[in-house]
Amino acid sequence: MGKLDGKVAVITGGTTGMALAGAKLFVDEGAHVFITGRRQEALDEAVKQIGRNVTGVQGDAADLDDLDRLYDTVKREKGSLDVLWASAGGGEPAPLGEITEAQFDTWFGLNARGTLFTVQKALPLFNDGGSILMTGSNASLGAFPGWSVYAGSKAVQQAWARIWLNELKDRRIRVNVLTPGQVATAKQEELFDEATKRQFESLIPRGQMGRPDEIATAALFLASDDSSYVNGMELVADGGTTAL
Ligand SMILES: NC(=O)c1ccc[n+]([C@@H]2O[C@H](COP(=O)([O-])OP(=O)(O)OC[C@H]3O[C@@H](n4cnc5c(N)ncnc54)[C@H](OP(=O)(O)O)[C@@H]3O)[C@@H](O)[C@H]2O)c1
């Protein structure tokens, strides 16, 4: 028996990296998964890789019309929803003094505003007893120079999880934050050269970045009844980087 048998899950930004690893695991555990991403080609490839019990819905998690289209598709195909993993997010380094309005608006627009509306627009479809998880970042726990916009736009989730679980307690919907540290994904490859990646790894007790599958298993824990008594929490999966 799978941990998500018969459940319907939405994962935003699920076409590569840790969310794709999670989508595969959720399907292996019995869920039907809706994944999103902006690039149709990457979405098609992810749907092909997952192979079964998956629907790809092209869209930008920062765009409210795209979110409406996503949930219209979920409603039409499945009628309701049990698990939401709001994973779409991102950032770029910009030290204080050099931060532009465009950078602030882009990353707060996706990580904060986009995440809030991803959750809010899902609520009419949510079954009682469901689970919401949002991907944070250990950048909001540490003091990493250059990352204040990104860290700030993710830090909001910790407050939201506590408030929303209180607002949703009559429906027994749990809300948690999954907070990765450095994880080897395509985004990492795009953003950082080898020297920067080695510098990040020097901050991780085991000296190696996380793998997408190590975040997927943490997501499965929060999505499933394995975490039925865990609510309003931040699960930090960063190899101990910010515990030091
Ligand atoms: N990688 C890390 O080390 C790390 C560490 C801490 C936290 N995080 C967080 O973990 C999450 C996933 O990170 P990742 O590195 O796996 O991401 P990623 O490789 O940048 O993105 C994963 C997928 O999300 C999609 N995506 C990106 N922006 C989107 C948007 N606005 N709307 C819909 N889909 C979008 C991308 O497809 P398209 O480009 O086609 O849209 C991509 O396939 C993010 O929230 C990130 O902030 C990452």
The ligand as an SDF file (V2000), in Angstrom:
LIG
                    3D

 48 52  0  0  0  0  0  0  0  0999 V2000
   18.4300   24.2430   -5.4920 N   0  0  0  0  0  0  0  0  0  0  0  0
   18.7020   24.6500   -4.2940 C   0  0  0  0  0  0  0  0  0  0  0  0
   19.8200   24.5350   -3.8020 O   0  0  0  0  0  0  0  0  0  0  0  0
   17.6180   25.2610   -3.4340 C   0  0  0  0  0  0  0  0  0  0  0  0
   17.9060   25.5110   -2.0790 C   0  0  0  0  0  0  0  0  0  0  0  0
   16.9110   26.0150   -1.2570 C   0  0  0  0  0  0  0  0  0  0  0  0
   15.6420   26.2600   -1.7710 C   0  0  0  0  0  0  0  0  0  0  0  0
   15.4060   26.0310   -3.0870 N   0  0  0  0  0  0  0  0  0  0  0  0
   14.0420   26.2560   -3.5700 C   0  0  0  0  0  0  0  0  0  0  0  0
   13.5400   25.0260   -4.0480 O   0  0  0  0  0  0  0  0  0  0  0  0
   12.6010   25.2550   -5.0930 C   0  0  0  0  0  0  0  0  0  0  0  0
   13.0050   24.4560   -6.3100 C   0  0  0  0  0  0  0  0  0  0  0  0
   14.3330   24.7640   -6.6030 O   0  0  0  0  0  0  0  0  0  0  0  0
   15.1430   24.0850   -7.7770 P   0  0  0  0  0  0  0  0  0  0  0  0
   16.5640   24.5010   -7.6280 O   0  0  0  0  0  0  0  0  0  0  0  0
   14.7950   22.6400   -7.8820 O   0  0  0  0  0  0  0  0  0  0  0  0
   14.4380   24.9200   -8.9280 O   0  0  0  0  0  0  0  0  0  0  0  0
   14.6230   25.1270  -10.4510 P   0  0  0  0  0  0  0  0  0  0  0  0
   15.5200   24.1030  -11.0300 O   0  0  0  0  0  0  0  0  0  0  0  0
   14.9330   26.5620  -10.6540 O   0  0  0  0  0  0  0  0  0  0  0  0
   13.1370   24.9550  -10.8830 O   0  0  0  0  0  0  0  0  0  0  0  0
   12.4560   23.7470  -10.8020 C   0  0  0  0  0  0  0  0  0  0  0  0
   11.3440   23.8270  -11.7870 C   0  0  0  0  0  0  0  0  0  0  0  0
   10.4410   24.8880  -11.4380 O   0  0  0  0  0  0  0  0  0  0  0  0
   10.0270   25.5410  -12.6010 C   0  0  0  0  0  0  0  0  0  0  0  0
    9.7550   26.9480  -12.2980 N   0  0  0  0  0  0  0  0  0  0  0  0
   10.6530   27.9060  -12.0170 C   0  0  0  0  0  0  0  0  0  0  0  0
   10.0250   29.0840  -11.8660 N   0  0  0  0  0  0  0  0  0  0  0  0
    8.7040   28.8430  -12.0550 C   0  0  0  0  0  0  0  0  0  0  0  0
    7.5480   29.6540  -12.0460 C   0  0  0  0  0  0  0  0  0  0  0  0
    7.6200   30.9750  -11.8560 N   0  0  0  0  0  0  0  0  0  0  0  0
    6.3600   29.0720  -12.2550 N   0  0  0  0  0  0  0  0  0  0  0  0
    6.2590   27.7470  -12.4950 C   0  0  0  0  0  0  0  0  0  0  0  0
    7.3180   26.9390  -12.5350 N   0  0  0  0  0  0  0  0  0  0  0  0
    8.5370   27.4840  -12.3120 C   0  0  0  0  0  0  0  0  0  0  0  0
   11.1550   25.3930  -13.5840 C   0  0  0  0  0  0  0  0  0  0  0  0
   10.6210   25.2270  -14.8890 O   0  0  0  0  0  0  0  0  0  0  0  0
   10.4490   26.5040  -15.8600 P   0  0  0  0  0  0  0  0  0  0  0  0
   11.7360   27.2390  -15.8250 O   0  0  0  0  0  0  0  0  0  0  0  0
   10.0990   25.8990  -17.1600 O   0  0  0  0  0  0  0  0  0  0  0  0
    9.3000   27.2860  -15.2800 O   0  0  0  0  0  0  0  0  0  0  0  0
   11.8810   24.1530  -13.1700 C   0  0  0  0  0  0  0  0  0  0  0  0
   11.6600   23.0760  -14.0130 O   0  0  0  0  0  0  0  0  0  0  0  0
   12.5680   26.7710   -5.2890 C   0  0  0  0  0  0  0  0  0  0  0  0
   11.5110   27.3170   -4.5400 O   0  0  0  0  0  0  0  0  0  0  0  0
   13.9080   27.2230   -4.7110 C   0  0  0  0  0  0  0  0  0  0  0  0
   13.8600   28.5510   -4.2810 O   0  0  0  0  0  0  0  0  0  0  0  0
   16.3610   25.5410   -3.9350 C   0  0  0  0  0  0  0  0  0  0  0  0
  1  2  1  0
  2  3  2  0
  2  4  1  0
  4  5  1  0
  4 48  2  0
  5  6  2  0
  6  7  1  0
  7  8  2  0
  8  9  1  0
  8 48  1  0
  9 10  1  0
  9 46  1  0
 10 11  1  0
 11 12  1  0
 11 44  1  0
 12 13  1  0
 13 14  1  0
 14 15  2  0
 14 16  1  0
 14 17  1  0
 17 18  1  0
 18 19  2  0
 18 20  1  0
 18 21  1  0
 21 22  1  0
 22 23  1  0
 23 24  1  0
 23 42  1  0
 24 25  1  0
 25 26  1  0
 25 36  1  0
 26 27  1  0
 26 35  1  0
 27 28  2  0
 28 29  1  0
 29 30  1  0
 29 35  2  0
 30 31  1  0
 30 32  2  0
 32 33  1  0
 33 34  2  0
 34 35  1  0
 36 37  1  0
 36 42  1  0
 37 38  1  0
 38 39  2  0
 38 40  1  0
 38 41  1  0
 42 43  1  0
 44 45  1  0
 44 46  1  0
 46 47  1  0
M  CHG  2   8   1  16  -1
M  END
$$$$
